[in-house]
Amino acid sequence: MAILDIFRRKQSVITKDDVRKAIETLKKYKDGKQNLEQKIIENEQWWKMQHWELIRKKNASENDPEPVTAYLFNTVANKHADAMDNFPDPVILPREESDIPESESLTDIIPVIMEKNNFEETYSNAWWYKLKHGFVVYGVFWNPDLENGLGDIDIRYIDALNIYWEPGIRNIQDSRNIFVVTLVDTDLLEQQYPFLKGSLQGNKVIDVKQYIYDDTIDTANKCLVVDWYYRKNIDGKPILHLTKFVDEIVLESTEDDEQLSQTGLYDHGMYPFDIDVLFPEEGTCYGFGYVDIVRNPQMYIDKLDQIISRNALMAGKKRFFIKDNGGVNEKEFADWSKDLIHVEGSVNQDSIREFQVNPLHPYIIQHRKEKIEEMKEISGNRDFSQGGVTGGVTAASAIIALQEAGNKLSRDMIKASYRTYRKIIEKCIELIRQFYDVERKFRIEGPDGALRFIAYSNAKLKEQQLMPSYPGEEPKYRKPVFDVKIKAQKANPYSQAIQNELAKELYSAGFFNPQLAPQALIALEMMHFEGKEQIIKRIAENGSLHNQMMQMKQTMDKMAAIIQSLTGRNLGVNPEQIKQMAGGM
C-alpha cells in the first residue's frame, strides 16, 4: 500500500541489519508456504482446463487424444453464482441508546464507501479465488491518495502468492510478521524515490512464485518492493508498524515518524488483513477449495474420455492386414479415389484382411457416468441446483423447494464468508474513527428511491468524556462501539419468488385482515422468515386502528341511542362515516 504523505522522512530508525533480519524471516515464511504455492499454481491450471500438462504421462503417445470436460469449471461457476446472488449488506447496530443516530449514519454511508471502492467486483474476484484455492486474503487499508488527497478506505483482495505469514498459525492476526511483496517497475520506483537512482542492484530478495501464463511476462526491469508489517508493545498495548523496503534500502517506516512511532499505523492495532476460508485445515490459517475436492474425479472422467475417444478414433479408421508379396498394389489400395486396384494372382483372406477394433465394454461407459454423478454429489452441484429437475416435478413451488433444500451447502459457505465480511466492516468503522476528521458529503438513496445528502465526520466516534460521579474524580472516557449484522441483498430470484409466494399465502390466510390481527400475530411469532418484524409491526398497527374504529362506533351508537331517547329521532351511525372521521382507517 502506498504510504506516502503519511510519514515525514528523517534518519531511518530501521537499520540495514533490521532489514536483513526481516529478509531472513521472509525467506523462512516462504519456505513454509512452498506446498501451498505449488497447489495454488496447479489449481489454476485445473481451473483453466489445462490440466493435461499435469497428468500427462512421460511415455504418452503424441497421437493420444486429450479431451477436457468442464464439470470442474461448472461446479465452481455455480457456487460463485450462489455467492453473488447473496451479496452482503451491512447493518450497524448500537450498543447504547445514545449511539443510535451514529449507527444509522454508518449504516447509510458504509455501503456508499463500499460502492466507491467498487467492492462488488472485488467481492466477485475474491470468491473466484476462494472457490479455486480454498481461501482468499482481504486487505483493508487507508489510502491517502484517494479523494484528491483527502484519503479514503481502500479494500482489495491479495493474491496468496504475494503475502507471507508465520507458518503454523490458525489466525493471521497471531503472526509475528506479515510481508506483502509487489513487483514495481524500476524507473517508476526511482521517480517516486529519487534517492534510489543508481543504488538498485536488481536483488529480488526472494523468488516469488508465478502462475503459468499464456502471455510472456518480462520481469527483468522490475524490483521487488516489500511491505513489512509487524507489532511492538508500547505501554502494554500492541502497536502496528509498517516498513517498506527494496533490496536492503528502507523506503518508508512508521517508526521514522514522531507521532506514528508511538501510535502505530492504525489505531486499532490489528493487521489490515483477514482471511476468508472455504474448507478449513487444522493447524493452518488457510483451507482447501472445490478444485482440490473435484479435481480427482475430473481427472478420471477425462482419462476415461481419453480411452473412449481413442477407441472411437481407432474404430472409425479403416485398417487392413496385407501379406507381404500378397499381390495387392498397396498405393492404389490406400488411395480411395482409385476405382481400380491392380493385383497379381487371386486375392483371398490370406492376402488382405480388415483389422477390426473391438468396442469397449459397456461398463467403461457406465463407469464414466458414475464418476460424473460422483463429482456432482461430492460438490453438492445437483441438477435441481442448476435449474434442472427430474422425477416429473413440474410445480414451481416444488422446484423452488428442491432448489432451496439443495442450496444448504451454499448457504453454509456464504454465512462463513459473512463472518469475514463483518470483520472488514469493523475495520472500516475503525478507519473512519481514525481518519474522517474532515466532514464529507454522501448521497444516500432510500428504499423508495428518494435521494438525500448527509454530511459526516468522525466527531461522534471519538472518545467521549463521561460526567464525573463525584467532585475530583479522575475523568473517564467511553468510545462508541457498534455491532455489525450482515444480511443478503435479495439478489437471488428464487429467494424473491419464495418471499412473493409467502406474501400471497399470508394474504389468502387472512393475516392482513385487521379483525384477525391477534390470531395472526400469534402465528407470526412461531414463524421464521426475512422481514417478519416489519410484517408484525404493520399487522399490529392495523389491529390497533381497527380496535379504535370499533370503540368509536360503540361510542357513537351509545350517543345515537341517547339522542333518540331525548328527541325521538333515529340517528343510525354509518360505518363509512366512522372511517372518514377516523382518518380513513
Secondary structure, DSSP 4 states (H G I P E B T S, - for coil): ---TTT----S-SS-HHHHHHHHHHHHHHHHTTHHHHHHHHHHHHHHTT-THHHH--TT--TTS-----THHHHHHHHHHHHHHHT-EEEEEEESSGGGHHHHHHHHHHHHHHHHHTTHHHHHHHHHHHHHHHSEEEEEEEEETTTGGGT-EEEEEEE-GGGEEE-TT-SSGGG-SEEEEEEEEEHHHHHHH-GGGTTT-----SS-------SS----TTEEEEEEEEEEEEETTEEEEEEEEEETTEEEEEGGGSTTHHHH-S-TT-S-SEEEEESEE-TTSS-EE-HHHHHHHHHHHHHHHHHHHHHHHHHHHS-EEEE-TT-SB-HHHHH-TT-S---BSS---TTTEEEE-PPPPPHHHHHHHHHHHHHHHHHHT--GGGGT---TT---HHHHHHHHHHHTHHHHHHHHHHHHHHHHHHHHHHHHHHHHTTS-EEEEEE-TTS-EEEEEE-STTTS-EEPPPSSTTPPP-EE---EEEEEEE----HHHHHHHHHHHHHHHHTTTT-GGGHHHHHHHHHT---TTHHHHHHHHHHHHHHHHHHHHHHHHHHHHHHHHHHHH----PPPHHHHHHHTT--
